[in-house]
Amino acid sequence: MKANCSSPGETGETGSPHPPGPRSPLHQKHLDLGSGLGRSSSWTCCSSSSQIMGVRKSPLQTIGEEQTQNPYTELLVLKAHHDIVRFLVQLDDYRFASAGDDGIVVVWNAQTGEKLLELNGHTQKITAIITFSSLGSCEEKNQLILTASADRTVIVWDGDTARQVQRISCFQSTVKCLTVLQRLDVWLSGGNDLCVWNRKLDLLCKTSHLSDTDLSFVTGSHIGELIIWDALDWTMQAYERNFWDPSPQLDTQQEIKLCQKSNDISIHHFTCDEENVFAAVGRGLYVYNLQMKRVIACQKTAHDSNVLHIAKLPNRQLISCSEDGSVRIWELREKQQLAAEPVPTGFFNMWGFGRVNKQASQPVKKQQENATSCSLELIGDLIGHSSSVEMFLYFEDHGLVTCSADHLIILWKNGERESGLRSLRLFQKLEENGDLYLAV
């Protein structure tokens, strides 16, 4: 399998499909991986140590060499950071920014992989990044980028010019979370204290009944806590602490005793749509339906290591990335639940999560037995990073962007679409030069 590697405006030598390490002098490399992308036989160096040493056989779901449903057969490898890249944020339809432990922010073109801007101002690692777009009524249509750092500052940047708009240095601890409530035109910073700011960077000392478009929101912790909050008065609607392997033959006390180490129950990330909550817990993925109030699909071992980030795509697909260096694409498929098959419960008890109440009426039991359930089927396995994949961004027109502890950023491209674009550009060039008509 050959890989054509070149940087913008340069022609590189044909080389290995494995992305270059940090020592590579090229800013960007292009690789065409063909249909064999992500083949387990080609990427054994990225497997977990337990598999390499033959200590145990992992229950990890695998996919064959021919990934017919995986569109990402080309990639661009971008290099600008010299430490772990932890954050990616989308600026608009074609730009995104990356940030991490080196304290710098880089703005990229998602289509070409071109480095557009570099933002320097923090003296320590960046702990949070978010965008703050102008409201429709604002006269100045600028895109602001907010970054927080371990240097206990928050910097507001102009995303178009890389100019520092303002630096806030009044924090007594590191700000680890930034959130924008766009409709209210305010942003929040979270560390030891929770602060609410307006667009003019005035601190709103006391706020009440802040709400965005939703009436509730969810938070999760690394010790297995999941809390549902009321967005109007910030009271707890539900709380769950215990996570365990859903085994129908065990009673509740036995299930709790079998609880694994904290990493196996840690909620690393979750997302949701109008129908479901998608949770990354330990190495697994769980789909909880809001209407049926139960887990409808799960992959208890979706990756060899902790799942760090997940996202739901418009076409019932789910993407996950992990500490094992892989990015996996799943499809949520419906299947008819057999009457004899136990409904997947016991993951969490909130909103009806957990085991079915033994006192429940027979009609409810019958309804659950005949309920439509789903499965998460693996349709793509993208293995290009040599270390933990921290997060990713999905662009409908430009593909997938991943960042990693290997200091690299990879743009995963739809090979069929990119081939069509190259052909179109070629015909346009021939038409401009008159060569197309001469050939005819």
C-alpha positions as CSV (number, residue, x, y, z in Angstrom):
1,M,0.0,0.0,0.0
2,K,1.5,3.3,-1.2
3,A,1.1,6.7,0.3
4,N,1.6,9.9,-1.6
5,C,3.1,12.4,0.9
6,S,3.4,16.1,0.1
7,S,3.1,19.4,1.8
8,P,1.2,22.4,0.2
9,G,3.2,23.5,-2.8
10,E,5.7,20.7,-2.4
11,T,6.1,17.2,-3.7
12,G,7.2,14.7,-1.1
13,E,8.6,11.2,-1.5
14,T,6.3,8.2,-1.4
15,G,6.5,6.6,2.0
16,S,4.8,4.6,4.7
17,P,1.1,5.1,5.5
18,H,2.0,5.6,9.2
19,P,1.9,9.4,9.9
20,P,5.3,11.0,10.6
21,G,6.5,11.6,14.2
22,P,7.2,15.0,15.6
23,R,10.7,15.0,14.1
24,S,9.3,15.3,10.6
25,P,10.4,18.6,8.9
26,L,7.2,18.8,6.9
27,H,4.4,21.0,8.1
28,Q,1.8,18.8,6.4
29,K,1.7,15.4,4.7
30,H,-0.9,14.0,2.4
31,L,-1.7,10.2,2.5
32,D,-4.0,8.2,0.2
33,L,-4.7,5.1,2.2
34,G,-7.1,3.4,-0.2
35,S,-9.6,0.9,0.9
36,G,-7.3,-0.7,3.5
37,L,-7.6,2.2,5.9
38,G,-7.5,1.2,9.5
39,R,-6.7,-2.5,8.9
40,S,-5.8,-4.1,12.2
41,S,-3.0,-6.1,10.6
42,S,-1.3,-2.9,9.4
43,W,-1.6,-1.0,12.7
44,T,-0.6,-3.5,15.4
45,C,1.7,-0.9,17.0
46,C,-1.4,1.0,18.1
47,S,-3.0,-2.0,19.9
48,S,-3.2,-2.2,23.6
49,S,-0.3,-3.6,25.5
50,S,-2.4,-6.5,26.8
51,Q,-3.1,-7.6,23.2
52,I,0.5,-7.3,22.2
53,M,1.8,-9.4,25.1
54,G,-1.0,-11.9,24.7
55,V,-2.2,-11.5,28.3
56,R,-5.9,-11.5,27.3
57,K,-8.1,-11.6,24.3
58,S,-10.0,-8.3,24.0
59,P,-13.7,-8.4,23.4
60,L,-13.2,-5.4,21.1
61,Q,-15.3,-5.5,18.0
62,T,-13.2,-5.5,14.8
63,I,-13.8,-4.7,11.2
64,G,-12.4,-6.4,8.1
65,E,-9.8,-4.9,5.7
66,E,-12.4,-3.7,3.2
67,Q,-14.3,-0.9,5.1
68,T,-16.9,-0.4,2.4
69,Q,-19.0,2.0,4.6
70,N,-16.0,4.1,5.7
71,P,-15.6,7.2,3.4
72,Y,-12.4,8.4,5.0
73,T,-9.7,7.0,2.7
74,E,-7.4,10.0,2.5
75,L,-5.8,12.1,5.1
76,L,-3.7,15.2,5.7
77,V,-1.2,15.3,8.6
78,L,-0.7,18.8,10.1
79,K,2.2,19.8,12.3
80,A,2.5,23.1,14.2
81,H,2.3,22.2,17.9
82,H,5.2,20.9,20.0
83,D,3.1,19.4,22.8
84,I,-0.2,17.5,23.4
85,V,-3.0,19.0,21.3
86,R,-6.1,18.7,23.5
87,F,-8.7,21.0,21.9
88,L,-10.3,21.7,18.6
89,V,-13.0,24.3,18.0
90,Q,-14.9,25.2,14.8
91,L,-14.8,28.8,13.8
92,D,-17.0,28.7,10.7
93,D,-17.7,26.4,7.7
94,Y,-14.1,26.1,6.7
95,R,-11.9,27.1,9.6
96,F,-11.0,25.6,13.0
97,A,-8.6,26.3,15.8
98,S,-6.4,23.9,17.8
99,A,-4.8,24.4,21.2
100,G,-3.0,22.4,23.9
101,D,-0.2,22.1,26.3
102,D,2.2,24.3,24.4
103,G,0.1,27.3,25.1
104,I,-0.5,28.4,21.5
105,V,-3.6,28.5,19.4
106,V,-3.4,27.7,15.7
107,V,-6.1,28.6,13.1
108,W,-6.4,26.2,10.1
109,N,-8.2,25.9,6.8
110,A,-10.2,22.7,7.1
111,Q,-10.3,22.1,3.3
112,T,-6.6,22.6,2.4
113,G,-4.9,22.1,5.8
114,E,-3.2,25.5,5.5
115,K,-2.1,27.2,8.7
116,L,-3.8,30.6,8.7
117,L,-2.9,32.2,12.1
118,E,-0.9,31.5,15.2
119,L,-2.1,33.1,18.5
120,N,0.6,33.5,21.2
121,G,-0.1,35.0,24.6
122,H,-0.3,32.3,27.2
123,T,2.7,31.3,29.3
124,Q,1.3,27.8,30.3
125,K,-0.9,25.1,28.9
126,I,-4.4,26.0,27.6
127,T,-7.2,24.5,29.6
128,A,-10.3,25.6,27.7
129,I,-11.2,27.2,24.4
130,I,-14.5,28.4,22.9
131,T,-15.8,30.8,20.2
132,F,-18.1,33.7,20.8
133,S,-19.8,34.8,17.6
134,S,-21.4,38.2,17.1
135,L,-25.2,38.4,17.4
136,G,-27.2,39.2,14.3
137,S,-28.0,42.7,15.7
138,C,-24.3,43.5,16.3
139,E,-22.7,46.0,14.0
140,E,-19.2,44.4,14.2
141,K,-19.4,40.9,12.7
142,N,-16.3,39.5,14.2
143,Q,-15.5,36.0,15.5
144,L,-14.0,36.0,19.0
145,I,-12.0,33.2,20.4
146,L,-11.8,32.8,24.2
147,T,-8.9,30.8,25.7
148,A,-8.2,29.9,29.4
149,S,-4.8,28.8,30.6
150,A,-3.0,27.3,33.7
151,D,-1.4,30.8,33.9
152,R,-4.8,31.9,35.5
153,T,-5.7,34.2,32.6
154,V,-8.4,34.3,30.0
155,I,-7.6,35.9,26.7
156,V,-10.2,37.2,24.2
157,W,-8.8,37.0,20.6
158,D,-10.1,38.4,17.3
159,G,-10.3,35.2,15.3
160,D,-9.8,37.0,12.0
161,T,-6.6,38.9,12.8
162,A,-5.1,37.1,15.8
163,R,-5.2,40.3,17.8
164,Q,-5.6,40.2,21.6
165,V,-8.9,42.0,22.3
166,Q,-8.4,41.8,26.1
167,R,-6.7,39.7,28.8
168,I,-8.5,38.9,32.1
169,S,-6.1,38.2,35.0
170,C,-8.4,38.4,38.1
171,F,-8.8,34.7,38.6
172,Q,-7.7,33.1,41.8
173,S,-7.5,29.6,40.2
174,T,-7.2,28.0,36.8
175,V,-10.2,28.3,34.6
176,K,-11.0,24.8,33.4
177,C,-14.2,25.4,31.5
178,L,-15.6,28.1,29.2
179,T,-19.3,28.1,28.0
180,V,-21.1,30.6,25.9
181,L,-24.9,31.3,26.2
182,Q,-25.3,32.8,22.7
183,R,-28.9,33.9,23.0
184,L,-28.2,35.7,26.3
185,D,-25.0,37.2,24.9
186,V,-23.0,36.1,27.9
187,W,-20.2,33.6,28.7
188,L,-19.3,31.6,31.7
189,S,-15.9,30.7,33.2
190,G,-15.6,27.8,35.6
191,G,-12.8,26.8,38.0
192,N,-13.1,27.1,41.8
193,D,-15.6,29.8,41.1
194,L,-18.3,30.2,38.5
195,C,-18.3,33.6,36.8
196,V,-20.7,35.1,34.3
197,W,-19.5,37.8,31.9
198,N,-21.1,39.9,29.2
199,R,-19.7,40.7,25.8
200,K,-18.1,43.8,27.1
201,L,-16.2,41.6,29.6
202,D,-18.0,43.1,32.6
203,L,-18.3,40.6,35.4
204,L,-21.9,40.0,36.4
205,C,-21.6,39.4,40.1
206,K,-25.0,37.9,40.7
207,T,-27.3,36.2,38.2
208,S,-30.5,34.4,38.5
209,H,-32.7,32.2,36.3
210,L,-30.2,32.0,33.4
211,S,-31.5,29.8,30.7
212,D,-30.7,29.0,27.1
213,T,-32.8,27.0,24.8
214,D,-33.1,23.9,27.1
215,L,-34.8,23.4,30.4
216,S,-32.3,21.0,31.7
217,F,-28.6,20.1,31.2
218,V,-26.4,17.2,32.2
219,T,-23.0,17.0,33.9
220,G,-20.7,14.1,34.5
221,S,-17.7,13.4,36.6
222,H,-14.7,11.1,36.6
223,I,-15.9,9.3,39.7
224,G,-19.0,8.1,38.0
225,E,-21.5,10.8,38.9
226,L,-24.2,11.9,36.5
227,I,-26.4,14.8,37.5
228,I,-29.4,16.3,35.7
229,W,-29.9,20.0,36.5
230,D,-32.8,22.4,36.1
231,A,-31.5,25.2,33.9
232,L,-33.9,27.7,35.5
233,D,-33.2,27.4,39.2
234,W,-30.1,25.1,39.0
235,T,-31.6,22.5,41.3
236,M,-30.9,18.8,40.8
237,Q,-33.5,16.8,38.9
238,A,-31.8,13.5,39.2
239,Y,-28.5,12.0,40.4
240,E,-26.7,8.7,39.8
241,R,-23.5,7.4,41.2
242,N,-23.4,3.6,40.7
243,F,-22.3,2.1,37.5
244,W,-21.8,-1.6,36.8
245,D,-21.9,-4.3,34.3
246,P,-25.6,-5.0,33.5
247,S,-25.9,-8.7,34.4
248,P,-29.6,-9.7,34.7
249,Q,-28.9,-12.8,36.9
250,L,-27.4,-10.7,39.7
251,D,-29.3,-8.7,42.3
252,T,-28.5,-5.1,43.1
253,Q,-26.1,-5.7,46.0
254,Q,-24.1,-8.1,43.9
255,E,-23.9,-5.7,41.0
256,I,-22.5,-2.9,43.2
257,K,-19.9,-5.2,44.6
258,L,-18.7,-6.1,41.1
259,C,-18.2,-2.4,40.3
260,Q,-14.9,-2.1,38.4
261,K,-12.1,0.5,39.1
262,S,-13.0,4.2,38.7
263,N,-11.8,4.4,35.1
264,D,-14.4,1.8,34.0
265,I,-17.2,3.9,35.4
266,S,-15.8,7.4,34.6
267,I,-18.0,9.5,32.4
268,H,-15.5,11.1,30.0
269,H,-17.9,12.7,27.6
270,F,-21.5,12.7,26.4
271,T,-23.7,14.3,23.8
272,C,-27.3,14.3,22.9
273,D,-30.0,15.0,20.3
274,E,-33.8,15.3,20.5
275,E,-34.2,11.5,21.1
276,N,-31.1,10.1,22.9
277,V,-28.2,10.7,25.2
278,F,-24.9,9.2,24.0
279,A,-22.5,8.6,26.9
280,A,-18.8,7.6,26.8
281,V,-18.3,5.6,30.0
282,G,-14.9,4.0,30.5
283,R,-14.1,2.0,27.4
284,G,-17.8,1.8,26.4
285,L,-20.5,3.6,24.6
286,Y,-24.1,3.8,25.8
287,V,-27.2,5.1,24.1
288,Y,-30.1,6.2,26.4
289,N,-33.5,7.0,24.8
290,L,-35.3,9.9,26.5
291,Q,-38.8,8.8,25.6
292,M,-38.4,5.1,26.5
293,K,-36.3,6.0,29.5
294,R,-33.8,3.2,29.2
295,V,-30.6,2.2,27.5
296,I,-31.4,1.1,23.9
297,A,-27.9,0.2,22.7
298,C,-24.5,-0.3,24.1
299,Q,-20.9,-1.3,23.3
300,K,-19.3,-2.1,26.7
301,T,-15.9,-2.4,25.1
302,A,-16.0,0.0,22.2
303,H,-12.2,0.7,22.4
304,D,-9.2,-0.9,24.1
305,S,-8.8,2.2,26.3
306,N,-11.0,5.0,27.7
307,V,-13.2,6.8,25.3
308,L,-12.4,10.5,25.5
309,H,-14.8,12.1,23.0
310,I,-18.0,11.2,21.1
311,A,-20.2,13.0,18.6
312,K,-23.5,12.2,16.9
313,L,-23.7,12.7,13.1
314,P,-26.9,13.5,11.2
315,N,-27.2,10.1,9.6
316,R,-27.6,8.0,12.7
317,Q,-23.8,7.5,13.0
318,L,-21.7,8.0,16.1
319,I,-17.9,8.7,16.2
320,S,-15.7,8.0,19.1
321,C,-12.0,8.4,19.9
322,S,-9.9,6.9,22.6
323,E,-6.7,6.8,24.5
324,D,-5.7,3.8,22.4
325,G,-5.1,6.1,19.5
326,S,-8.0,5.1,17.4
327,V,-11.1,6.8,15.9
328,R,-14.1,4.6,15.3
329,I,-17.3,5.1,13.4
330,W,-20.6,3.4,14.5
331,E,-24.0,3.2,13.1
332,L,-27.1,3.0,15.3
333,R,-29.3,0.3,13.8
334,E,-32.7,-0.7,15.0
335,K,-33.5,-4.3,15.8
336,Q,-36.6,-6.0,17.2
337,Q,-36.1,-7.0,20.9
338,L,-36.8,-10.7,21.3
339,A,-39.2,-11.6,24.2
340,A,-36.6,-13.9,25.8
341,E,-33.8,-11.4,25.5
342,P,-33.3,-9.2,28.5
343,V,-33.7,-5.5,28.0
344,P,-30.3,-3.9,28.5
345,T,-30.7,-2.3,31.9
346,G,-28.5,-1.7,35.0
347,F,-26.3,1.0,33.4
348,F,-27.8,3.8,35.4
349,N,-31.1,4.1,37.2
350,M,-31.9,7.7,36.4
351,W,-35.1,8.3,34.5
352,G,-35.7,4.5,34.6
353,F,-32.1,3.5,33.9
354,G,-31.2,0.3,35.7
355,R,-33.0,-2.9,36.4
356,V,-36.7,-3.2,35.9
357,N,-38.7,-2.8,39.1
358,K,-39.8,-6.2,40.3
359,Q,-43.1,-4.7,41.4
360,A,-43.8,-3.4,37.9
361,S,-47.1,-4.4,36.4
362,Q,-47.2,-7.1,33.7
363,P,-48.3,-4.7,30.9
364,V,-45.1,-2.6,31.5
365,K,-43.0,-5.7,31.5
366,K,-44.6,-6.9,28.3
367,Q,-44.1,-3.5,26.7
368,Q,-40.4,-3.6,27.5
369,E,-39.9,-7.1,26.3
370,N,-41.4,-6.2,22.9
371,A,-39.7,-2.8,22.7
372,T,-37.6,-1.9,19.7
373,S,-34.0,-1.9,20.7
374,C,-30.9,-0.9,18.7
375,S,-27.3,-2.0,18.2
376,L,-24.1,0.0,17.6
377,E,-22.4,-1.5,14.6
378,L,-18.8,-0.7,13.7
379,I,-18.5,0.6,10.2
380,G,-15.1,2.4,10.2
381,D,-11.8,2.2,12.1
382,L,-9.4,5.1,11.6
383,I,-6.0,4.5,13.1
384,G,-3.4,7.1,12.2
385,H,-2.2,8.6,15.5
386,S,0.6,7.1,17.5
387,S,-0.9,8.2,20.8
388,S,-4.1,9.1,22.6
389,V,-6.7,10.9,20.4
390,E,-8.0,13.7,22.6
391,M,-11.0,14.9,20.5
392,F,-12.2,15.6,17.0
393,L,-14.4,17.9,14.9
394,Y,-16.8,16.9,12.1
395,F,-17.2,19.1,9.0
396,E,-20.0,18.0,6.7
397,D,-18.1,19.2,3.6
398,H,-14.5,18.9,4.7
399,G,-14.3,15.6,6.7
400,L,-13.1,14.8,10.1
401,V,-10.4,16.5,12.2
402,T,-8.6,14.7,15.0
403,C,-6.0,15.9,17.5
404,S,-3.6,13.8,19.6
405,A,-1.0,13.5,22.3
406,D,1.5,12.8,19.5
407,H,1.4,16.6,18.8
408,L,-0.3,16.1,15.4
409,I,-3.6,17.0,13.8
410,I,-5.1,14.8,11.1
411,L,-7.7,15.8,8.5
412,W,-9.5,12.6,7.5
413,K,-10.9,13.1,4.0
414,N,-13.7,11.5,2.0
415,G,-11.6,9.9,-0.8
416,E,-14.5,9.8,-3.3
417,R,-15.4,13.4,-2.8
418,E,-11.8,14.6,-2.9
419,S,-11.2,12.7,-6.1
420,G,-14.2,14.3,-7.7
421,L,-13.0,17.8,-6.6
422,R,-9.6,17.1,-8.1
423,S,-11.2,16.1,-11.4
424,L,-13.4,19.1,-11.4
425,R,-10.4,21.4,-10.8
426,L,-8.5,19.7,-13.6
427,F,-11.3,20.3,-16.1
428,Q,-11.7,23.9,-15.0
429,K,-7.9,24.4,-15.5
430,L,-8.0,22.8,-18.9
431,E,-11.0,25.0,-19.9
432,E,-9.2,28.2,-18.7
433,N,-6.1,27.3,-20.8
434,G,-8.1,26.3,-23.8
435,D,-6.7,22.8,-23.7
436,L,-10.1,21.2,-23.2
437,Y,-11.4,22.4,-26.6
438,L,-8.2,21.5,-28.4
439,A,-8.5,17.9,-27.0
440,V,-12.1,17.7,-28.3
